Amino acid sequence: MLMVRRAATVLMSLFFVVLVTVPAHAGPGDDPVTCAAGETVNRRGQCVLKVPPADGGQGDPVETEEAADGSTRPQAPAAMVEPKCVYGGKEIPCVQKNTGRWWSSQHDCYVSEVESPPAKSDPVWQGNTDGAIYSCLVPDVGGMTEGGGGTIRNTYLWSATPPAGPGAPLPDPRVLAQEAIAKMNLRAPEIGIVPEPGEGSVGVIGMPTWMWVGDAGPHTVGPITRQASAEGHTVTANAKVTKLVWDMGDGTMVTCTGRGTEYQDHYGKQDSPDCGHRYTEQGEYTVTVNATWTVTWAGLGQTGEIPMTLERSASITMGEVQVIN
């Protein structure tokens, strides 16, 4: 560790004393917090980057709540939306005016009950004797008109109840995406740092500080995939951390695109190859890691992206080495 007990190795045979003066408040001072453009102040008085939606309304940020350990985790709301019929990436009529068929998102076709169904010994009944047989007409989206357009193929299917039509509200795919996120059990990564947090651990100013994710895995950095379903519809969400921003507590923000490298004794006083810092003044500093997650989702004929940030903090102490001859 790059702490007091290693200073003897660095300074060879010199006798030294570590002097630490801890300021009344960690960080740059007692002035009101001023955040950069696009940032907001969280409940601990720290600046947090809120990434705006990048997809024209489908990227609403996920609300978060604070866990018992001070980290943040996502919440998922629930809602329904008015029906919207989409097929092949195009919005289509929910009811064919010329046939009365209605669009079934569950089956991706226009359906209507067959007036003269085949005998119940026909395989289309799947061995059932209840329910009914429905025509399932797959439209020609390229030739779609207000009346319904052409047909690619027409098949038959059995259903115990009439397939849900446009009269029934569809699940909001964004909400299903957020429910899928809740299933991921995402959490802010544990802070790996040298010098170590905790009483009795003191780093030396001017020596390299290393930062890394202490518990890298699918729930802390990704990638991870989960699904959520409602009313016969499924949304698949994929999530991974794309950026780690370390607030070092001295006014410095360090952006790391990777997980960082865990410090080992044999590294000595080398700088971290991918995620490090050097303090120039003694004191106690609150270090906060903000993990930016990118979540992409697809379902119900739609796709979107949900950005969010999760954070965790820890305190470290930096001291000054004075050499006494």
VOLUM-238333 format. One record per residue (C-alpha): residue number from 1; residue in three letters; x, y, z. Coordinates in steps of 0.001 Angstrom, whole numbers. Each point is the difference from the previous one (the first is absolute). Example, Ala and Ser with C-alpha at 12.3 -4.5 7.8 and 13.67 -1.06 7.14 Angstrom:
// VOLUM-238333
    i   aa     east    north       up
    1  ALA    12300    -4500     7800
    2  SER     1370     3440     -660
***
This chain:
// VOLUM-238333
    i   aa     east    north       up
    1  MET        0        0        0
    2  LEU     1151     3523     -706
    3  MET     -447      985     3630
    4  VAL     2197     1048     2929
    5  ARG     1453    -3441      551
    6  ARG     1391       23    -3569
    7  ALA     1649     3413      262
    8  ALA     3015    -1585     1675
    9  THR      667    -2089    -3074
   10  VAL     -318     3025    -2262
   11  LEU     2187     2245     2136
   12  MET     2533    -2740      789
   13  SER     1805      699     3288
   14  LEU    -1322     3519      685
   15  PHE    -1949      589     3205
   16  PHE    -3375     1637     -641
   17  VAL    -3127     1307     1698
   18  VAL    -3458      137    -1612
   19  LEU    -1951     3128      913
   20  VAL    -3725      -22     -739
   21  THR    -2311     2970      408
   22  VAL    -3617     -965     -740
   23  PRO    -2116     2966    -1130
   24  ALA    -3381      612     1617
   25  HIS    -1680     -888    -3327
   26  ALA     1415    -2314    -2652
   27  GLY      456     1227    -3516
   28  PRO      646     3427    -1425
   29  GLY    -1622     2029     2818
   30  ASP    -3177     1271     1574
   31  ASP    -1287     2024    -2964
   32  PRO    -3402     -956    -1473
   33  VAL      221    -2855    -2479
   34  THR      165     1197    -3617
   35  CYS     -526    -2677    -2626
   36  ALA      948      -11    -3651
   37  ALA    -2607      223    -2741
   38  GLY    -2144    -3110     -125
   39  GLU      790     -967     3593
   40  THR    -2227      112     3080
   41  VAL      726      -42     3741
   42  ASN     -904    -3262     1717
   43  ARG    -1191     -374     3592
   44  ARG     3587     -146     1255
   45  GLY      878     3326    -1603
   46  GLN     1973    -1572    -2851
   47  CYS     -283      722    -3724
   48  VAL    -1524    -2878    -1980
   49  LEU      -86     -172    -3790
   50  LYS    -3490     -633    -1399
   51  VAL      268    -1181    -3595
   52  PRO    -2892     1361    -2132
   53  PRO    -2042    -2348    -2215
   54  ALA     1593     -702    -3363
   55  ASP    -2979    -1533    -1797
   56  GLY    -2669     2681     -103
   57  GLY    -1988     -966     3061
   58  GLN      639    -3712      444
   59  GLY     3004      544     2240
   60  ASP    -1609     1245     3194
   61  PRO     2565     -384     2807
   62  VAL     -768    -2673     2569
   63  GLU     -907     1346     3436
   64  THR     2346    -1156     2748
   65  GLU     -206     -470     3739
   66  GLU     2726       51     2632
   67  ALA      931    -3341     1566
   68  ALA     1050     -551     3616
   69  ASP     3705       10     -953
   70  GLY     -244     3429    -1606
   71  SER       62    -1277    -3593
   72  THR    -2826      559    -2459
   73  ARG    -2129    -2554    -1817
   74  PRO    -2770      268    -2629
   75  GLN    -3754      -37      546
   76  ALA    -2628     -986    -2571
   77  PRO    -3423     1662     -366
   78  ALA    -3049    -1540    -1672
   79  ALA    -2306     1376    -2686
   80  MET    -2098     -858    -3029
   81  VAL     -245     1893    -3279
   82  GLU    -2597      397    -2658
   83  PRO      212    -2717    -2655
   84  LYS     2300      561    -2939
   85  CYS      323    -2568    -2770
   86  VAL     3459     -434    -1524
   87  TYR     1292    -2656    -2372
   88  GLY     3224     -144    -1980
   89  GLY     1086     3296     1535
   90  LYS    -3066     1821    -1366
   91  GLU    -3190     1140     1694
   92  ILE    -2981    -1844    -1481
   93  PRO    -3791      251      407
   94  CYS    -1161    -1777     3148
   95  VAL    -3189    -1098    -1796
   96  GLN     -371     -779    -3695
   97  LYS    -2919     2086    -1210
   98  ASN     -802    -2308    -2908
   99  THR       -6    -3268     1975
  100  GLY     -556      861     3656
  101  ARG     3068    -2004      959
  102  TRP     1912     1333     3019
  103  TRP     3715       59      574
  104  SER     1421    -2455     2541
  105  SER     3416     1084     1255
  106  GLN      348    -3378     1710
  107  HIS     -209    -1849    -3315
  108  ASP     1279     2773    -2327
  109  CYS    -2945     -308    -2359
  110  TYR    -3573     1166     -655
  111  VAL    -2436    -2485     1526
  112  SER    -3652     -892     -366
  113  GLU    -1994    -3034     1067
  114  VAL     -533    -2595    -2724
  115  GLU    -3723     -423     -633
  116  SER      347    -3541    -1334
  117  PRO     2948    -1543     1880
  118  PRO     1451    -3421     -864
  119  ALA    -1046    -3097     1910
  120  LYS     1340     -244     3535
  121  SER     2101    -2937    -1081
  122  ASP     2060     2439    -2105
  123  PRO     3519      680     1405
  124  VAL     -737     3726      110
  125  TRP    -2149     -647     3110
  126  GLN     3093    -1362     1810
  127  GLY    -2201    -2621     1667
  128  ASN    -2321     2603     1560
  129  THR    -3762      -46     -140
  130  ASP     -691     3460     1414
  131  GLY      891     3421    -1339
  132  ALA      -42      832    -3687
  133  ILE     2093       57    -3155
  134  TYR     1212     3383    -1222
  135  SER     1357     1150    -3324
  136  CYS     3440     1588      381
  137  LEU      752     2313    -2912
  138  VAL     3562     1344     -291
  139  PRO     -109     3318    -1893
  140  ASP     2194     1277    -2797
  141  VAL     1413     3074     1746
  142  GLY     1529     1287    -3225
  143  GLY    -3427      181    -1608
  144  MET    -1859     1078     3133
  145  THR    -2926     2370     -535
  146  GLU    -2535     1536     2343
  147  GLY    -2346    -2850     -749
  148  GLY     2520    -2675      916
  149  GLY     2222     -633    -3023
  150  GLY     1022    -3322    -1533
  151  THR      708    -3361     1579
  152  ILE     3241    -1948      299
  153  ARG    -1598    -3158     1429
  154  ASN    -3080    -1147     1864
  155  THR      179    -2768     2596
  156  TYR    -2291    -1348     2713
  157  LEU      415     -227     3746
  158  TRP    -1941    -1261     3003
  159  SER     -700     2214     3012
  160  ALA    -2072     -657     3117
  161  THR    -1060     3665       48
  162  PRO      -65     2648    -2712
  163  PRO     3529     1384     -503
  164  ALA      397     3407     1616
  165  GLY     -709     2767    -2466
  166  PRO      591     3728     -197
  167  GLY    -2834      646     2435
  168  ALA     2193    -1303     2834
  169  PRO     2761     2312     1229
  170  LEU     3494    -1281     -638
  171  PRO     2779      -25     2598
  172  ASP     2373     2933     -241
  173  PRO     3217    -1558    -1361
  174  ARG     2060     2611     1861
  175  VAL    -1538    -1129     3275
  176  LEU      650    -3652     -829
  177  ALA     3599     1007     -733
  178  GLN      237     1602     3429
  179  GLU    -1489    -3117     1587
  180  ALA     2666    -2032    -1777
  181  ILE     2613     2344     1465
  182  ALA    -1436     -574     3477
  183  LYS      515    -3746     -526
  184  MET     3686      648     -725
  185  ASN      582     1046     3622
  186  LEU     2489     2616    -1151
  187  ARG     2055     1751     2647
  188  ALA     2806     2507      187
  189  PRO     3433    -1636     -103
  190  GLU     2055     -371     3155
  191  ILE     2910     2411      123
  192  GLY     3434    -1557     -304
  193  ILE     2596     2638      853
  194  VAL     3529      442     1342
  195  PRO      418     1368     2593
  196  GLU    -2756    -2084     1562
  197  PRO    -2966     1658     1719
  198  GLY     -270     -418     3755
  199  GLU     1502     1155     3263
  200  GLY     3769     -337      257
  201  SER      533      -87    -3759
  202  VAL     1920     3050    -1245
  203  GLY     1299      616    -3499
  204  VAL     2885     2262     -935
  205  ILE     -632     3101    -2095
  206  GLY     1909       -7    -3264
  207  MET     -137    -3797     -171
  208  PRO    -2344    -1642    -2555
  209  THR    -3556     -849      980
  210  TRP    -1495    -2986    -1821
  211  MET    -3767     -473     -530
  212  TRP    -1859    -3076    -1226
  213  VAL    -3314    -1847      284
  214  GLY      284    -2236     3030
  215  ASP    -2811    -2414     -891
  216  ALA     -138      -92    -3800
  217  GLY    -2851    -2200    -1224
  218  PRO    -3252       60    -1999
  219  HIS    -1887     1885     2748
  220  THR     2649     2723      460
  221  VAL     1484      554    -3481
  222  GLY    -1905    -2381    -2317
  223  PRO     -649    -1183    -2575
  224  ILE    -3329    -1436     1128
  225  THR    -3291     -871    -1727
  226  ARG    -3473     -333     1470
  227  GLN    -3590     -148    -1312
  228  ALA    -3371     1197     1244
  229  SER    -3418    -1019    -1334
  230  ALA    -3600     1176      263
  231  GLU    -3169     -781    -1931
  232  GLY     1878    -2507    -2148
  233  HIS     2675     2534    -1008
  234  THR     3696     -128      887
  235  VAL     2718     2629      107
  236  THR     3681     -959      129
  237  ALA     2493     2361     1627
  238  ASN     3814      -98     -193
  239  ALA     2148     2075     2365
  240  LYS     3671      756      537
  241  VAL     2151     2722     1557
  242  THR     1513     2210    -2700
  243  LYS     1773     2553     2184
  244  LEU     1267      442     3565
  245  VAL      480     3546     1277
  246  TRP     1969      309     3235
  247  ASP     -516     3150     2061
  248  MET     3226      125     2003
  249  GLY    -1297     2537     2529
  250  ASP     2690     2577     -803
  251  GLY    -1757     1505    -2996
  252  THR     1387    -2575    -2434
  253  MET    -2242    -2233    -2135
  254  VAL     1691    -3083    -1480
  255  THR    -1820    -1779    -2842
  256  CYS      833    -3676     -527
  257  THR    -1474    -2064    -2827
  258  GLY     1111    -3275     1591
  259  ARG     -295    -1626     3411
  260  GLY     3457     1138     1078
  261  THR     2937    -2147     1124
  262  GLU      195    -1344     3547
  263  TYR     3174     1080     1745
  264  GLN     2548    -2693      914
  265  ASP     3112      384     2155
  266  HIS     2405     -613    -2879
  267  TYR    -1270     3129    -1805
  268  GLY     1877     2127     2540
  269  LYS     -430     3713     -689
  270  GLN    -1091     -344    -3642
  271  ASP    -3053     1900    -1229
  272  SER    -3126    -2004     -776
  273  PRO        6     -904    -3705
  274  ASP    -3677      847     -491
  275  CYS    -1632     1663     3028
  276  GLY     2060     2047     2448
  277  HIS      604     3356     1696
  278  ARG     2558     1860     2139
  279  TYR     -951     2199     2942
  280  THR     2049     3130      680
  281  GLU    -1393     1020     3392
  282  GLN     -501    -1929     3234
  283  GLY    -3445     -540     1450
  284  GLU    -3009    -2266      -26
  285  TYR    -1761     -434    -3357
  286  THR    -3357    -1499     -944
  287  VAL      432    -2006    -3197
  288  THR    -3163     -728    -2010
  289  VAL     -273    -2283    -2995
  290  ASN    -2850      691    -2434
  291  ALA     -694    -2983    -2277
  292  THR    -1767      939    -3234
  293  TRP    -2137    -2888    -1236
  294  THR    -1298     -281    -3538
  295  VAL    -3130    -2131     -303
  296  THR    -1421     -892    -3403
  297  TRP    -3400    -1649     -334
  298  ALA    -2238    -1423    -2708
  299  GLY    -3589    -1231      -30
  300  LEU    -3537      673    -1249
  301  GLY     1439     1194    -3276
  302  GLN     2035     2726     1687
  303  THR     3566      542     1181
  304  GLY     1580     2509     2348
  305  GLU     2875      907     2264
  306  ILE     -164      826     3715
  307  PRO     3021     1748     1538
  308  MET      525        6     3748
  309  THR     2708      520     2613
  310  LEU      654    -1844     3262
  311  GLU     2493     1248     2567
  312  ARG     1913     -984     3127
  313  SER     2352     1957     2299
  314  ALA     2899     -702     2360
  315  SER     2372     2172     2057
  316  ILE     3797     -133     -120
  317  THR     2695     1932     1874
  318  MET     3128     1473    -1563
  319  GLY     3019     1085     2068
  320  GLU     3249     1812     -616
  321  VAL     3412    -1619      471
  322  GLN     2618     2092     1764
  323  VAL     3576    -1293      123
  324  ILE     2029      554     3185
  325  ASN     3769     -434     -377
***
